[in-house]
Amino acid sequence: MLQESFDPIRIRLRVIPMAKAPVGKGKNADFYFVEASKKSLRGELPQAFDLLRRGLAINPNHFLCRFSHGVLQFKFGLIVEASQDF
């Protein structure tokens, strides 16, 4: 029953706001989080997802990248994969 009515695109989850991200120098996990947030706000979700993966490659425990990565996976309907991020 849940699967028949589940529409991940209509769920209103928000990526953590950019204002909460620490300011970093260089292309570190913070940089990729901020860039992914910009893409997400413009509706460019696949590109944002790729940027978050790059940030997690640098720092797999980066909270902001990890949480936002999970939110995007959830929006894409990848529920099991998203639960690993949360």
Phi and psi in degrees as a GROMACS rama.xvg file:
@    title "Ramachandran Plot"
@    xaxis  label "Phi"
@    yaxis  label "Psi"
@TYPE xy
-63.7859  -39.8149  LEU-2
-65.4363  -31.6188  GLN-3
-69.5857  -32.8605  GLU-4
-105.639  -0.369759  SER-5
-77.5113  125.452  PHE-6
-132.912  98.0627  ASP-7
-63.7781  -23.9882  PRO-8
-69.8312  -31.1049  ILE-9
-82.508  -12.6591  ARG-10
-73.8776  134.676  ILE-11
-97.6769  67.7586  ARG-12
-91.5819  141.881  LEU-13
-111.702  143.152  ARG-14
-74.2121  147.224  VAL-15
-56.259  135.29  ILE-16
-62.5992  147.336  PRO-17
-61.7173  -29.8407  MET-18
-61.841  -22.6397  ALA-19
-83.3673  -9.90009  LYS-20
-79.9785  138.623  ALA-21
-69.3809  148.58  PRO-22
-81.5614  123.024  VAL-23
-117.906  165.367  GLY-24
-115.004  135.753  LYS-25
84.4484  -179.037  GLY-26
-90.9172  77.5197  LYS-27
-106.246  -174.055  ASN-28
-61.1764  -35.3991  ALA-29
-63.0687  -42.4572  ASP-30
-58.0104  -48.2431  PHE-31
-67.1319  -32.7293  TYR-32
-63.8667  -46.3148  PHE-33
-63.6576  -44.5404  VAL-34
-64.3469  -39.6439  GLU-35
-65.2484  -37.5222  ALA-36
-63.1829  -41.1078  SER-37
-61.3926  -45.2947  LYS-38
-63.6369  -42.3791  LYS-39
-61.6307  -42.4323  SER-40
-64.7865  -27.852  LEU-41
-86.8652  -0.85426  ARG-42
84.7975  10.9011  GLY-43
-93.0162  68.7686  GLU-44
-66.8685  -41.2278  LEU-45
-61.3884  -38.9417  PRO-46
-67.8314  -39.1164  GLN-47
-63.0881  -41.6454  ALA-48
-60.2984  -43.3649  PHE-49
-63.6446  -41.6107  ASP-50
-64.0532  -38.8238  LEU-51
-66.2489  -37.4333  LEU-52
-63.2524  -36.899  ARG-53
-65.5296  -41.7881  ARG-54
-63.1738  -38.9841  GLY-55
-72.0199  -25.0847  LEU-56
-67.1259  -32.9061  ALA-57
-77.4485  -46.2839  ILE-58
-138.18  94.4494  ASN-59
-61.8195  -16.5758  PRO-60
-103.923  12.9438  ASN-61
-68.0723  111.932  HIS-62
-58.4553  -47.9  PHE-63
-64.8114  -42.5245  LEU-64
-65.7081  -43.5682  CYS-65
-62.9053  -46.5434  ARG-66
-65.3731  -46.7184  PHE-67
-64.6909  -36.4682  SER-68
-60.7772  -43.5718  HIS-69
-64.1407  -40.4128  GLY-70
-62.473  -45.0746  VAL-71
-66.1812  -39.4265  LEU-72
-61.0139  -41.2663  GLN-73
-61.3629  -43.5566  PHE-74
-63.4626  -31.6703  LYS-75
-80.2734  -4.08025  PHE-76
88.7057  10.7246  GLY-77
-92.2335  70.3161  LEU-78
-65.0676  -46.201  ILE-79
-63.5466  -43.6587  VAL-80
-65.3972  -39.0635  GLU-81
-64.0273  -36.2891  ALA-82
-64.3168  -25.4839  SER-83
-69.0525  -30.3602  GLN-84
-76.6318  -32.1829  ASP-85
